[in-house]
Amino acid sequence: MTNAAEAGTQVVRVWRGTPNGGGEREYEVPIQPGMVVLDAVHWIQAHKDGDLACRWNCKAAKCGSCSAEVNGRPRLMCKTRIEEFHGAPIRVHPLKAFPVIKDLVTDVSWNYEVKKQIPPFTPHPDTAGRPFRMAQQDVDRIQEFRKCIECYLCQNVCHVLRDHKRFDQFVGPRFLIRVAELDMHPKDTLDRSTYAKEEAGVGMCNITKCCTEVCPEHIKITDNGIIPVKERVANEHYDPLLWLVRKATGRSRAESKAEKK
Amino acid sequence: MSTPYETITTDVLIIGAGGAGLRAAIASQAAGAKTTLVCKSLLGKAHTVMAEGGIACALGNVDKEDSWKAHFADTMRGGGMLNQWRMVELFAKEAPERVLELEQWGAVFDRTPEGYISQRPFGAHSYRRLAHVGDRTGLELIRTLQDHAVRVGVEVYMEYTLTRLVKDGERIAGAFGYRRDDGRYVLFRAKAVILATGGWGKLYQVTSNSWESTGDGCAMAYEAGAELIDMEMVQFHPTGMVWPPGVKGILVTEAVRGEGGLLRNANGERFMEKYDPVKMELSSRDVVARSIYKEVQAGRGSPHGGAWLDVTHRGGDYIRRKLPSMYEQFLKLADIDITKEPMEVAPTIHYAMGGVKTTPETGASTVAGLYAAGEVAGGLHGANRLGGNSLSDLLVFGARAGYYAAEYAQKLTEHPRVDEAQIQDEVRTLEAPLTNPGVGNPYAVMEDLQKAMQEGAGIARTEASLKKGLERVLESQGRASRVRVAGTRAFNPAWNTARDLLFMTRLAEAIVRSALERKESRGGHWRTDFPDRVDGLGKVNIVAFKQPDGKMGIKQVPLAPMPEALTKVLEVAKPPEYREIMAKQGLKQ
């Protein structure tokens, strides 16, 4: 706790606007020890501009609602301490990859549509009504992906979406680790390699790891999630030997996965 | 001149997409009813996501001796015997099945060495009973239910706020409200409505609850004529963060104590020895919260008015694996490494035990076609909720409400008639803050209300504090109807807050009036002027209802007598012993 943080004010410049445009508005916010950027936004709402729009829910980094770009970096506002800026002005902007609705609120509905398309968890029908038996070490790796709070910071920072706007061909890091998670579930029986290749566009990721860098849950998105999906696609779709075996036996990919369980 | 609005027609309308709403939607859809789910936030962000420690269910995976009977007895005792025993019975029996089906839908719980769902100890549970995923169980629950609800075809409307239940005579006809993004008005016509709107922790200053916990559903039900029970019963979670001020109130999961965390005062004494030598740190939440409060009052508090919670003896690796989000939360928000230093904690508002009165089997309220499940419903937890019981509550009663609401809806051949006058009346209420003369700021009214509740109906209550509280609440109620906001209806938090205030001040009134009526101490309701339990009051619920003249009525309603089979269960099951539970965890005390 620095002494400077215990008194005084902080300059916060918040982007205000609509789909038709907008710009930064400057506020001088009184500060308290331990204050986060979201507290500053709340102070502005309560004392200056009641109609400043922002999303938030838990204020404890568990829900992933208050995503924004703070001094150009995608962050959760509830987890970004004012003190780390040492008094320099703080600029708060909405996520750039998604269309603005108002002020800090963007339209993230595309993510929900994408998620619907992913082939869902499909356990073997024989397991219905019976408790699963799975070793902790076998679920450790999928539990890492299930920590995802769907803040979409990874989607926002991914250049395929942010700069190249390939929303129709690429599902983004969030949903590639969803595919990885489902594929690695010990009780799942589907093969999602065709989906990953054709629909999810996993080949478009060129492993710059920007997503991993911004993940507030510290999920190793690229190394532990996307790369294994890429490897599986390569194995299933580009392995000449496997192709030959399948031709000879007439077995599909899904059948061989179900058999392995 | 009437204001235009969009109309959406469905069979079963579910308001709220936390655990209860999602589970109800899945059940209603499975029962064949057209099901529509409406939520104030984005899907998957509801308050359930903040649940940390686990889901209480007597699976018996870790302690074979556990049973529904033991869970029943623990829950009744923890609730000061004020619980609706029939709800507790259904709950204890059905919770294991509801948890197991989550696995089929993709939930991945922590495992035992044998590969089954692991279970951890928690306050006032006799056995290791909480299925969990580290300390982010709520996230696992909501994500699983959300994905499954979408998969089975539930229609979802995100970022819509509903503010008025519409009635056709005595029965429900739908609900009216607005889209948050552009402020356009919308009517959902429905044959049945399920309230799954959660609690009202935002009524208090120091709270672990999110902005959504403004009690909309409970207040709407009251306005529509439904009875509310046990409103005086509000839970203070013993362990919220206290320092720095920016994080005050944020929850510190009970799992810290479940994993062996110790509470000490400023003198380093393990003070729970004094207050509950049998259950110690794993006593029920009401007892632990009061103990911390008493230590602080006696001048033995930590520097910022709390107690020390120390789990360092479990070692860094164990803590980072079992309590990862606590580790991260303290490191990032308070510069504290909990593997090396104790946490400073104090009570924070956490949960509303009271709420809409329902029929135990069906979740039906006292208004035809109106159902309630989860935190908005009252009765299951009595005077105090045990940790881990809310998540199983959501599943058991969410599923029941969904099923029975669908059944009710399917019996109606036509949609109930919508009374246009009710809608235009609500439009006038919604529009008022945009046109009122004067400058009343909704945030200022909210702050004053929260202060009034914290001081008047907080952890320690007296006749005098409650009467003063009531005065201030009623004053806030008056001011709430006169606030003025700038801007338009499009994503305008001040305008949203103005309407929320009408809900909040109404529920605050119900809490204070009910608390005045209960002249004893029981569970979360601690009257320092009546410090003991009173037998007669243990046999009644306090019920709040809207009288024909529009004023709030309060009455005492006797609890149904418990059948002999269940009283026997209570006699046989013994209360939990901290030392035994911790010894099983491999910890000597």
Contacts between the chains, C-beta under 8 A, distances in Angstrom:
chain1	res1	chain2	res2	distance
A	1	B	244	6.9
A	1	B	335	7.1
A	18	B	490	8.0
A	32	B	244	7.2
A	32	B	245	4.8
A	32	B	246	5.7
A	33	B	244	4.2
A	33	B	245	6.1
A	33	B	246	6.9
A	34	B	243	7.2
A	34	B	244	2.3
A	34	B	245	6.0
A	34	B	246	3.6
A	34	B	247	5.6
A	34	B	333	6.7
A	34	B	334	6.7
A	35	B	244	7.6
A	35	B	245	7.7
A	35	B	246	4.1
A	36	B	246	5.8
A	36	B	333	7.4
A	39	B	246	5.4
A	45	B	443	6.8
A	45	B	493	5.6
A	45	B	494	6.9
A	46	B	441	7.6
A	46	B	443	3.8
A	46	B	444	7.6
A	46	B	447	7.5
A	47	B	443	7.6
A	49	B	486	7.6
A	50	B	441	7.2
A	50	B	442	7.1
A	50	B	443	6.8
A	50	B	485	5.5
A	50	B	486	6.1
A	50	B	487	7.1
A	50	B	492	7.3
A	50	B	493	6.6
A	50	B	494	2.8
A	50	B	495	7.9
A	50	B	497	7.7
A	51	B	485	7.1
A	51	B	486	5.9
A	51	B	487	3.3
A	51	B	488	7.6
A	51	B	491	7.9
A	51	B	492	4.3
A	51	B	493	6.7
A	51	B	494	5.5
A	51	B	495	7.2
A	52	B	493	7.0
A	53	B	491	4.0
A	53	B	492	7.0
A	53	B	493	6.5
A	54	B	493	7.6
A	55	B	41	7.3
A	55	B	42	7.2
A	56	B	210	7.7
A	56	B	211	6.6
A	57	B	41	5.8
A	57	B	45	4.8
A	57	B	46	7.6
A	57	B	47	7.4
A	57	B	49	7.4
A	57	B	210	4.3
A	57	B	211	6.6
A	57	B	212	6.5
A	58	B	45	7.9
A	58	B	47	7.6
A	58	B	49	6.5
A	58	B	50	5.0
A	58	B	210	5.1
A	59	B	210	6.9
A	59	B	250	6.9
A	60	B	50	6.6
A	60	B	250	4.9
A	60	B	251	7.0
A	60	B	329	6.4
A	61	B	325	7.7
A	61	B	328	7.3
A	61	B	329	6.9
A	61	B	332	7.4
A	62	B	49	5.6
A	62	B	50	5.3
A	62	B	136	7.1
A	62	B	138	7.7
A	62	B	139	6.7
A	62	B	325	6.8
A	63	B	44	7.9
A	63	B	45	4.6
A	63	B	49	4.8
A	63	B	50	7.1
A	63	B	210	7.3
A	64	B	45	7.1
A	65	B	41	6.7
A	65	B	42	6.7
A	65	B	45	5.0
A	79	B	332	5.7
A	79	B	333	7.2
A	81	B	246	8.0
A	81	B	332	7.7
A	81	B	333	7.4
A	101	B	181	5.4
A	101	B	491	6.1
A	102	B	181	7.6
A	102	B	490	6.1
A	102	B	491	4.3
A	103	B	491	7.4
A	105	B	181	7.7
A	105	B	491	5.6
A	108	B	42	7.0
A	109	B	158	7.7
A	112	B	42	8.0
A	112	B	43	6.6
A	112	B	150	8.0
A	112	B	158	7.7
A	115	B	147	7.6
A	115	B	150	7.4
A	116	B	150	6.0
A	120	B	106	7.6
A	120	B	147	7.0
A	120	B	151	5.1
A	121	B	105	7.0
A	121	B	106	3.8
A	121	B	147	7.7
A	123	B	104	6.2
A	127	B	104	7.2
A	128	B	104	6.5
A	131	B	100	5.6
A	131	B	103	6.8
A	131	B	116	5.9
A	131	B	117	6.9
A	132	B	103	5.0
A	132	B	115	7.9
A	132	B	116	8.0
A	133	B	114	7.4
A	133	B	115	4.1
A	133	B	116	6.3
A	134	B	108	7.9
A	134	B	111	6.0
A	134	B	115	5.4
A	135	B	111	6.4
A	135	B	115	5.3
A	136	B	110	6.7
A	136	B	111	4.2
A	136	B	113	7.9
A	136	B	115	7.9
A	136	B	118	8.0
A	139	B	108	5.1
A	139	B	111	6.4
A	142	B	108	5.8
A	143	B	108	5.8
A	143	B	110	7.9
A	143	B	133	6.7
A	143	B	134	7.7
A	146	B	108	5.9
A	146	B	133	7.4
A	146	B	139	7.7
A	146	B	140	6.4
A	146	B	143	7.0
A	147	B	136	6.7
A	147	B	139	7.5
A	147	B	324	8.0
A	149	B	49	7.6
A	149	B	139	6.7
A	150	B	44	5.9
A	150	B	143	8.0
A	182	B	106	7.7
A	185	B	106	7.3
A	185	B	108	7.3
